[in-house]
């Protein structure tokens, strides 16, 4: 650990009295003795959240970005600290233009004057990791050139090591440190910041997002100029739009603010459920609104370094969880958490259901238009954490994105009822998921893989039935009502298994040449599917 940097952190710690972040009653005796001299110093006037924000700003841009990440974890931090961290600004002085041009020329193997018809030496914007310059290609297109800061890799690795040491110390010596999971938070930050250091990855993300919405009036993503893009240089189409937080400009051009807010929500759900590829850094600085068609407004998204996706199972369970919450079916929410593996299989469902109800019922007493969809989701995951729910990085990214989208939507149109927009979308998505056309598409896409797994199916079915048999004595004591539910659950399970087998058989029938290669076990499985469907 570099001594000079450690001393700087210690000085900032003392200046802002960050010892206040840990209540006295939670400090071990050795730490109380170590911090005892601080009690002789006058108490700072600033609140603890403000002190932490100022300390992170004093430590530099990497710590600022870490604070921005922490602001997305209201499941870990008190509300007063999260509010202050939300105000962190990532504004830093630009690095010299001659260094910038030297980096571009080294990356592209040609002089800036040869590559561009014009190149503005003064940057449009500068942040902690990169800065952006305006330029015009020789072919006439207006572009922006994003260039990583020189030496940024070394700076980030040094600060990440320091953060890792601090995180391990908190987890080891602070009584409540294990619950805060500081090491996991730092690792999450490591993956995030390292993703921002590869501009080719950012370009690929932007290209995919652009392709997803190429025929949509909802979202526009700038084109990537791949021939001028390297790991430390990214050249993009220059967009002309209104910053989404500039409400005066939006109203001046008579923008339909209600539709703008609702389209933001629609974009989020399309990304998560239809395309399973979502922009996970949709803070206001990365969002613009097109100046065209203000009554049918279109968003413009930039900075696609951080994206997220869900597994097919997580997609399904998340949609069902949200619908169950909307219907106040807390039993279903609890069961879905167990089925998905988000909480331990031995979690007491009755107790878990009661905890979810206690959290959600006070929230749902408000009018739907006043309920924060994102906060309900966070409250649900906070409750699940008390039942040993493991950290789900993909769900953390989704929480963060939903918080950004909902906050932005309410800023644009305070009457936004996110539930009204989300509920029919989720209902439609669930119906489409089991539509025959969708199932046929899945069969065509994954059919060969299913056939390859045919020999494994009998053992999987047998194992599942054996598990059900082992659970039967425990379930008998719950009562007649639950027993009826168990029978219905068995029927649903058997129908699913039979459906999978028959669907795979349909694939074989659609490709007659496969029948010649189908082993005897395949024919036996077809018979097993029929038995399962007709079994009383």
C-alpha positions as CSV (number, residue, x, y, z in Angstrom):
1,X,0.0,0.0,0.0
2,X,1.7,3.3,-1.0
3,X,2.5,5.2,2.2
4,X,1.7,8.7,0.8
5,X,-1.8,7.7,-0.4
6,X,-2.5,6.0,2.9
7,X,-1.5,9.2,4.8
8,X,-3.8,11.2,2.5
9,X,-6.7,8.9,3.3
10,X,-6.0,9.2,7.0
11,X,-5.9,13.0,6.8
12,X,-9.2,13.2,5.0
13,X,-10.7,10.7,7.5
14,X,-9.7,12.9,10.4
15,X,-10.7,16.1,8.7
16,X,-14.2,15.0,8.1
17,X,-14.6,12.9,11.2
18,X,-15.7,9.8,9.4
19,X,-15.5,7.9,12.7
20,X,-19.1,9.2,13.1
21,X,-20.2,6.7,10.5
22,X,-19.8,3.9,13.0
23,X,-21.9,4.2,16.1
24,X,-20.0,4.0,19.4
25,X,-21.9,1.0,20.6
26,X,-20.8,-1.0,17.5
27,X,-17.1,-0.3,18.0
28,X,-14.9,-3.0,19.5
29,X,-12.9,-1.9,22.6
30,X,-9.6,-1.7,20.7
31,X,-11.2,0.7,18.2
32,X,-12.8,2.8,20.9
33,X,-9.3,3.3,22.4
34,X,-7.8,4.1,19.1
35,X,-10.4,6.8,18.3
36,X,-10.7,8.2,21.9
37,X,-8.4,11.2,21.1
38,X,-10.9,12.3,18.5
39,X,-13.5,13.0,21.2
40,X,-11.3,16.0,22.2
41,X,-11.8,17.6,18.8
42,X,-14.9,19.8,18.2
43,X,-17.8,18.1,16.5
44,X,-18.2,19.1,12.8
45,X,-21.3,21.0,11.9
46,X,-22.0,19.0,8.7
47,X,-24.1,15.9,9.0
48,X,-22.5,12.5,8.6
49,X,-23.8,12.0,5.0
50,X,-22.5,15.4,3.9
51,X,-19.1,14.7,5.5
52,X,-18.8,11.4,3.7
53,X,-19.7,13.1,0.4
54,X,-17.1,15.8,0.9
55,X,-14.4,13.3,1.9
56,X,-15.0,11.2,-1.3
57,X,-14.8,14.4,-3.4
58,X,-11.5,15.3,-1.6
59,X,-10.0,11.8,-2.3
60,X,-10.5,12.2,-6.1
61,X,-12.5,10.9,-9.0
62,X,-12.1,7.2,-8.3
63,X,-13.5,7.5,-4.8
64,X,-16.2,9.7,-6.2
65,X,-17.3,7.0,-8.6
66,X,-17.2,4.5,-5.7
67,X,-19.5,6.8,-3.8
68,X,-21.8,6.9,-6.8
69,X,-21.9,3.1,-6.7
70,X,-22.7,3.2,-3.0
71,X,-25.6,5.6,-3.7
72,X,-27.3,2.7,-5.6
73,X,-27.2,0.4,-2.6
74,X,-30.0,1.7,-0.2
75,X,-30.2,-1.9,0.9
76,X,-26.9,-1.4,2.7
77,X,-26.7,2.2,3.7
78,X,-29.0,4.5,5.7
79,X,-31.3,6.9,3.8
80,X,-29.5,10.1,4.9
81,X,-26.2,8.9,3.5
82,X,-27.7,7.7,0.2
83,X,-29.3,11.1,-0.3
84,X,-25.9,12.8,0.0
85,X,-24.1,10.3,-2.2
86,X,-26.7,10.9,-4.9
87,X,-25.3,14.5,-5.2
88,X,-21.8,13.4,-6.0
89,X,-20.5,15.2,-9.1
90,X,-17.9,13.5,-11.3
91,X,-16.4,16.7,-12.8
92,X,-12.6,16.9,-13.1
93,X,-10.2,19.2,-15.0
94,X,-9.3,18.0,-18.5
95,X,-5.9,16.7,-19.3
96,X,-3.8,18.6,-21.8
97,X,-4.9,18.5,-25.5
98,X,-1.4,17.6,-26.7
99,X,-1.5,14.5,-24.6
100,X,-4.9,13.7,-26.0
101,X,-3.8,14.0,-29.6
102,X,-0.7,11.9,-28.9
103,X,-2.9,9.1,-27.5
104,X,-5.2,9.2,-30.5
105,X,-2.3,9.2,-33.0
106,X,-0.6,6.3,-31.3
107,X,-3.9,4.3,-31.2
108,X,-4.9,5.0,-34.8
109,X,-1.4,5.0,-36.3
110,X,-2.0,8.3,-38.1
111,X,-1.9,12.0,-37.3
112,X,-5.1,13.7,-36.0
113,X,-5.1,16.0,-39.0
114,X,-5.0,13.0,-41.4
115,X,-7.8,11.2,-39.7
116,X,-10.2,14.1,-39.1
117,X,-11.1,17.1,-41.3
118,X,-11.3,19.1,-38.1
119,X,-10.6,18.3,-34.4
120,X,-11.4,20.6,-31.5
121,X,-8.6,20.7,-29.0
122,X,-10.8,22.0,-26.2
123,X,-12.8,19.1,-24.8
124,X,-16.6,19.1,-24.7
125,X,-16.6,17.3,-21.4
126,X,-14.1,15.7,-19.0
127,X,-14.8,13.0,-16.4
128,X,-12.7,10.8,-14.1
129,X,-11.9,8.1,-16.7
130,X,-12.0,9.9,-20.1
131,X,-12.7,13.1,-21.9
132,X,-14.6,13.9,-25.1
133,X,-13.6,16.1,-28.1
134,X,-15.7,17.1,-31.1
135,X,-14.5,16.4,-34.5
136,X,-15.5,16.0,-38.2
137,X,-14.4,13.0,-40.3
138,X,-12.9,13.5,-43.7
139,X,-16.2,12.0,-45.1
140,X,-18.1,14.9,-43.5
141,X,-19.8,13.2,-40.5
142,X,-19.8,15.1,-37.2
143,X,-18.4,12.8,-34.4
144,X,-17.2,12.9,-30.9
145,X,-13.9,11.3,-29.9
146,X,-13.7,9.7,-26.4
147,X,-10.2,9.2,-25.1
148,X,-9.1,7.5,-21.8
149,X,-7.0,9.5,-19.5
150,X,-3.3,8.7,-19.6
151,X,-2.1,6.5,-16.8
152,X,-5.7,5.9,-15.6
153,X,-5.2,2.1,-15.4
154,X,-2.4,2.5,-12.8
155,X,-4.3,5.1,-10.8
156,X,-7.4,2.8,-10.6
157,X,-5.5,-0.3,-9.7
158,X,-3.8,1.6,-6.8
159,X,-7.0,2.9,-5.5
160,X,-8.8,-0.4,-5.9
161,X,-6.1,-2.1,-3.7
162,X,-6.6,0.6,-1.1
163,X,-10.4,0.1,-1.2
164,X,-9.9,-3.6,-0.9
165,X,-7.7,-3.2,2.3
166,X,-10.3,-0.9,3.8
167,X,-13.1,-3.3,2.9
168,X,-11.4,-6.3,4.5
169,X,-10.7,-4.3,7.6
170,X,-14.3,-3.3,7.9
171,X,-15.5,-6.9,7.4
172,X,-13.1,-8.2,9.9
173,X,-13.1,-5.7,12.7
174,X,-16.5,-3.9,12.6
175,X,-19.2,-5.9,14.3
176,X,-21.8,-5.2,11.7
177,X,-19.3,-5.3,8.8
178,X,-20.3,-8.8,7.5
179,X,-23.8,-7.6,6.9
180,X,-22.6,-4.6,4.9
181,X,-20.6,-7.0,2.6
182,X,-17.9,-4.4,1.9
183,X,-15.6,-6.8,0.0
184,X,-18.4,-7.8,-2.4
185,X,-19.2,-4.1,-2.9
186,X,-15.6,-3.4,-3.8
187,X,-15.5,-6.3,-6.2
188,X,-18.7,-5.1,-7.8
189,X,-17.0,-1.7,-8.2
190,X,-13.9,-3.4,-9.7
191,X,-15.9,-5.1,-12.4
192,X,-17.8,-1.8,-13.1
193,X,-14.8,0.4,-13.4
194,X,-12.7,-2.1,-15.4
195,X,-15.6,-2.3,-17.9
196,X,-15.3,1.4,-18.4
197,X,-11.6,1.1,-19.2
198,X,-12.2,-0.9,-22.4
199,X,-13.8,1.4,-25.0
200,X,-14.2,-1.5,-27.5
201,X,-16.5,-3.1,-25.0
202,X,-18.5,0.1,-24.7
203,X,-18.7,0.3,-28.5
204,X,-20.0,-3.2,-28.8
205,X,-22.6,-2.6,-26.1
206,X,-23.7,0.6,-28.0
207,X,-23.9,-1.3,-31.3
208,X,-26.1,-4.0,-29.7
209,X,-28.4,-1.5,-28.1
210,X,-28.7,0.4,-31.3
211,X,-29.6,-2.7,-33.2
212,X,-32.3,-3.6,-30.6
213,X,-34.0,-0.2,-31.1
214,X,-33.2,0.3,-34.8
215,X,-36.9,0.2,-35.8
216,X,-38.3,1.8,-32.6
217,X,-39.4,5.4,-32.2
218,X,-38.6,5.2,-28.4
219,X,-34.8,5.3,-28.3
220,X,-31.9,6.3,-30.5
221,X,-28.3,5.2,-29.9
222,X,-25.4,6.9,-31.7
223,X,-23.6,5.0,-34.4
224,X,-20.1,3.6,-33.7
225,X,-17.3,4.2,-36.2
226,X,-15.5,1.0,-35.8
227,X,-12.6,1.8,-38.1
228,X,-11.5,4.6,-35.7
229,X,-12.2,2.7,-32.4
230,X,-9.6,1.1,-30.1
231,X,-9.4,0.1,-26.5
232,X,-8.6,3.7,-25.4
233,X,-10.2,5.7,-28.3
234,X,-13.9,5.6,-29.2
235,X,-15.4,7.6,-32.2
236,X,-19.2,8.0,-32.2
237,X,-21.8,9.8,-34.2
238,X,-22.4,13.3,-32.6
239,X,-25.9,13.7,-31.5
240,X,-27.9,16.9,-31.0
241,X,-30.4,16.7,-28.3
242,X,-31.8,18.4,-25.2
243,X,-30.4,17.2,-21.8
244,X,-33.3,15.3,-20.2
245,X,-33.0,17.4,-17.1
246,X,-33.4,20.7,-19.0
247,X,-37.1,21.0,-18.4
248,X,-37.2,24.6,-19.6
249,X,-36.0,23.6,-23.1
250,X,-38.3,20.6,-23.2
251,X,-41.3,22.7,-22.3
252,X,-40.3,25.5,-24.7
253,X,-40.5,23.1,-27.6
254,X,-43.9,21.9,-26.3
255,X,-42.7,18.4,-25.5
256,X,-45.4,15.9,-24.4
257,X,-44.0,15.4,-20.9
258,X,-46.4,12.7,-19.9
259,X,-45.6,10.6,-23.0
260,X,-41.9,11.3,-22.5
261,X,-42.0,9.9,-18.9
262,X,-44.1,6.9,-19.9
263,X,-41.8,6.1,-22.8
264,X,-38.8,6.1,-20.4
265,X,-40.6,3.4,-18.4
266,X,-41.5,1.4,-21.6
267,X,-37.8,1.6,-22.7
268,X,-36.7,0.1,-19.4
269,X,-39.1,-2.9,-19.6
270,X,-38.4,-3.5,-23.2
271,X,-34.7,-3.6,-22.5
272,X,-35.1,-6.0,-19.5
273,X,-37.8,-8.4,-20.8
274,X,-37.9,-8.2,-24.6
275,X,-34.2,-7.8,-25.4
276,X,-32.6,-8.9,-22.1
277,X,-29.9,-6.3,-22.5
278,X,-30.3,-3.1,-20.6
279,X,-28.3,0.1,-20.3
280,X,-27.3,0.0,-16.6
281,X,-26.0,3.6,-16.3
282,X,-29.0,5.7,-17.3
283,X,-28.4,8.6,-15.0
284,X,-29.5,12.0,-16.4
285,X,-26.0,12.9,-17.8
286,X,-26.3,10.0,-20.2
287,X,-29.8,10.7,-21.5
288,X,-31.0,13.3,-24.0
289,X,-34.2,14.0,-25.9
290,X,-34.4,14.5,-29.6
291,X,-35.5,17.9,-30.9
292,X,-37.6,16.2,-33.5
293,X,-41.3,15.3,-33.0
294,X,-41.8,16.9,-29.5
295,X,-45.3,15.5,-29.3
296,X,-43.8,12.0,-30.0
297,X,-40.6,12.4,-28.1
298,X,-37.6,10.1,-28.6
299,X,-34.8,9.4,-26.1
300,X,-31.1,9.4,-27.0
301,X,-28.8,7.3,-24.9
302,X,-25.0,7.6,-24.7
303,X,-22.2,6.0,-22.6
304,X,-23.0,2.3,-22.8
305,X,-20.0,1.1,-20.8
306,X,-22.2,-0.6,-18.2
307,X,-24.9,-2.9,-19.3
308,X,-26.8,-5.7,-17.7
309,X,-28.7,-8.9,-18.6
310,X,-30.7,-11.5,-16.7
311,X,-30.8,-15.3,-17.1
312,X,-34.0,-16.6,-18.6
313,X,-35.0,-17.9,-15.2
314,X,-34.3,-14.6,-13.5
315,X,-36.4,-12.8,-16.1
316,X,-39.3,-15.2,-15.5
317,X,-39.1,-15.1,-11.7
318,X,-38.7,-11.3,-11.6
319,X,-41.8,-10.7,-13.8
320,X,-43.8,-13.1,-11.7
321,X,-42.6,-11.5,-8.5
322,X,-43.6,-8.0,-9.7
323,X,-47.0,-9.3,-10.8
324,X,-47.5,-11.1,-7.5
325,X,-46.6,-7.9,-5.6
326,X,-49.0,-5.9,-7.6
327,X,-51.8,-8.4,-6.7
328,X,-50.6,-8.5,-3.0
329,X,-50.1,-12.2,-3.3
330,X,-47.3,-12.3,-0.7
331,X,-47.4,-16.1,-0.5
332,X,-46.5,-16.4,-4.2
333,X,-43.7,-13.8,-3.7
334,X,-42.2,-15.9,-0.9
335,X,-42.5,-19.2,-2.9
336,X,-41.0,-17.6,-6.0
337,X,-37.9,-16.5,-4.0
338,X,-37.4,-20.1,-2.9
339,X,-38.1,-21.6,-6.3
340,X,-35.6,-19.2,-8.0
341,X,-32.9,-20.0,-5.5
342,X,-32.6,-16.3,-4.4
343,X,-33.1,-17.5,-0.8
344,X,-32.2,-20.8,0.8
345,X,-34.3,-23.8,0.0
346,X,-35.0,-24.4,3.7
347,X,-36.4,-20.8,4.2
348,X,-39.6,-21.0,6.3
349,X,-42.1,-19.8,3.7
350,X,-44.8,-18.8,6.2
351,X,-42.3,-16.6,8.2
352,X,-40.9,-15.1,5.0
353,X,-44.4,-14.4,3.7
354,X,-45.3,-12.6,7.0
355,X,-42.2,-10.4,6.7
356,X,-43.0,-9.4,3.1
357,X,-46.5,-8.5,4.0
358,X,-45.3,-6.3,6.9
359,X,-43.0,-4.4,4.6
360,X,-45.4,-4.1,1.6
361,X,-48.8,-3.5,3.2
362,X,-48.0,0.0,4.5
363,X,-46.6,1.0,1.1
364,X,-49.7,-0.2,-0.8
365,X,-52.0,1.8,1.4
366,X,-51.0,4.8,-0.6
367,X,-52.5,5.6,-4.0
368,X,-50.6,3.7,-6.8
369,X,-49.4,6.9,-8.4
370,X,-47.5,7.8,-5.2
371,X,-45.8,4.5,-4.8
372,X,-42.2,4.1,-5.9
373,X,-41.9,0.9,-7.9
374,X,-38.1,0.8,-7.4
375,X,-38.4,1.4,-3.6
376,X,-40.9,-1.5,-3.3
377,X,-38.4,-3.8,-5.2
378,X,-35.6,-2.7,-2.9
379,X,-37.7,-3.2,0.2
380,X,-38.5,-6.7,-1.1
381,X,-34.8,-7.5,-1.5
382,X,-34.0,-6.0,1.9
383,X,-36.5,-8.3,3.5
384,X,-35.0,-11.3,1.5
385,X,-31.5,-10.4,2.7
386,X,-32.7,-11.0,6.3
387,X,-33.4,-14.5,5.2
388,X,-29.9,-15.0,3.8
389,X,-30.6,-13.9,0.3
390,X,-27.3,-14.0,-1.6
391,X,-26.2,-10.8,-3.4
392,X,-27.4,-11.0,-7.0
393,X,-25.2,-8.6,-9.0
394,X,-27.5,-8.6,-12.0
395,X,-30.5,-7.7,-9.8
396,X,-28.4,-4.9,-8.2
397,X,-27.8,-3.4,-11.6
398,X,-31.4,-3.7,-12.4
399,X,-32.4,-1.9,-9.1
400,X,-30.0,0.9,-9.9
401,X,-31.4,1.3,-13.4
402,X,-35.0,1.2,-12.2
403,X,-34.2,3.9,-9.6
404,X,-32.7,6.1,-12.3
405,X,-35.6,5.6,-14.7
406,X,-38.3,6.1,-12.1
407,X,-36.7,9.2,-10.6
408,X,-36.2,10.7,-14.0
409,X,-39.8,9.9,-15.0
410,X,-41.2,11.6,-11.9
411,X,-39.0,14.6,-12.5
412,X,-40.4,14.9,-16.0
413,X,-44.0,14.2,-15.1
414,X,-44.7,14.1,-11.3
415,X,-48.1,12.4,-11.8
416,X,-46.3,9.4,-13.4
417,X,-48.0,6.1,-12.4
418,X,-45.3,3.6,-13.1
419,X,-47.5,0.8,-12.0
420,X,-50.1,1.7,-14.7
421,X,-47.4,1.4,-17.3
422,X,-45.6,-1.6,-15.9
423,X,-48.5,-3.9,-15.0
424,X,-50.0,-4.3,-18.5
425,X,-46.5,-4.7,-20.0
426,X,-45.7,-7.5,-17.6
427,X,-49.1,-9.2,-18.2
428,X,-48.5,-9.1,-21.9
429,X,-45.0,-10.4,-21.6
430,X,-46.1,-13.3,-19.5
431,X,-48.8,-14.2,-22.1
432,X,-46.4,-13.9,-25.0
433,X,-43.9,-16.1,-23.2
434,X,-46.3,-19.1,-23.4
435,X,-47.8,-18.2,-26.8
436,X,-47.6,-21.1,-29.3
437,X,-45.6,-19.0,-31.7
438,X,-43.1,-18.2,-28.9
439,X,-42.8,-21.9,-28.0
440,X,-42.3,-23.0,-31.6
441,X,-39.6,-20.4,-31.9
442,X,-37.9,-21.7,-28.8
443,X,-38.2,-25.3,-30.2
444,X,-36.6,-24.2,-33.5
445,X,-33.9,-22.3,-31.8
446,X,-33.0,-24.8,-29.0
447,X,-34.3,-28.0,-30.5
448,X,-31.0,-29.7,-31.3
449,X,-29.8,-28.9,-27.7
450,X,-32.9,-30.5,-26.3
451,X,-32.3,-33.7,-28.3
452,X,-28.7,-33.9,-27.1
453,X,-30.1,-33.8,-23.5
454,X,-32.7,-36.5,-24.2
455,X,-30.7,-39.3,-22.5
456,X,-30.5,-37.3,-19.3
457,X,-34.2,-36.6,-19.0
458,X,-35.3,-40.0,-17.4
459,X,-32.8,-39.5,-14.6
460,X,-33.9,-35.9,-14.0
461,X,-37.6,-36.8,-13.9
462,X,-36.8,-39.7,-11.5
463,X,-34.7,-37.5,-9.2
464,X,-37.5,-34.8,-9.1
465,X,-40.1,-37.4,-8.2
466,X,-37.9,-38.9,-5.6
467,X,-37.4,-35.4,-4.0
468,X,-41.2,-35.0,-4.0
469,X,-41.5,-38.4,-2.2
470,X,-39.0,-37.4,0.4
471,X,-40.9,-34.1,1.1
472,X,-44.3,-35.8,1.3
473,X,-44.2,-36.8,5.0
474,X,-43.3,-33.2,6.0
475,X,-46.1,-31.7,3.9
476,X,-48.8,-34.0,5.3
477,X,-48.7,-32.2,8.6
478,X,-49.6,-28.8,7.1
479,X,-53.3,-29.5,6.5
480,X,-55.9,-30.4,4.0
481,X,-55.8,-27.0,2.2
482,X,-52.1,-27.2,1.5
483,X,-52.4,-30.9,0.6
484,X,-54.9,-29.9,-2.2
485,X,-52.4,-27.3,-3.3
486,X,-49.7,-30.0,-3.4
487,X,-51.8,-32.1,-5.7
488,X,-52.4,-29.2,-8.0
489,X,-48.7,-28.4,-7.9
490,X,-47.8,-32.0,-8.9
491,X,-50.2,-31.8,-11.8
492,X,-48.6,-28.6,-13.0
493,X,-45.1,-30.1,-12.7
494,X,-46.0,-33.3,-14.5
495,X,-47.7,-31.3,-17.3
496,X,-44.5,-29.2,-17.7
497,X,-42.3,-32.3,-17.9
498,X,-44.6,-33.9,-20.4
499,X,-44.8,-30.7,-22.4
500,X,-41.0,-30.5,-22.6
501,X,-40.7,-34.1,-23.8
502,X,-43.5,-33.7,-26.4
503,X,-42.0,-30.4,-27.6
504,X,-38.7,-32.1,-28.1
505,X,-40.5,-34.9,-30.0
506,X,-42.1,-32.3,-32.2
507,X,-38.6,-31.1,-33.1
508,X,-37.7,-34.6,-34.1
509,X,-40.8,-34.9,-36.2
510,X,-40.1,-31.6,-37.9
511,X,-36.8,-33.0,-39.1
512,X,-37.5,-36.5,-40.4
513,X,-33.8,-37.3,-40.8
514,X,-33.3,-37.0,-37.1
515,X,-35.7,-40.0,-36.5
516,X,-33.2,-42.3,-38.1
517,X,-30.6,-41.2,-35.5
518,X,-33.0,-41.2,-32.5
519,X,-31.8,-43.8,-30.0
520,X,-34.3,-46.3,-28.4
521,X,-34.3,-44.2,-25.2
522,X,-35.8,-41.3,-27.3
523,X,-38.8,-43.5,-28.2
524,X,-39.1,-44.6,-24.6
525,X,-39.2,-41.0,-23.5
526,X,-42.0,-40.3,-25.9
527,X,-44.0,-43.0,-24.2
528,X,-43.0,-41.6,-20.8
529,X,-44.4,-38.2,-21.8
530,X,-47.7,-39.8,-22.6
531,X,-47.8,-41.6,-19.2
532,X,-47.0,-38.5,-17.3
533,X,-49.7,-36.5,-19.0
534,X,-52.3,-39.2,-18.3
535,X,-51.2,-40.3,-14.8
536,X,-54.0,-39.7,-12.3
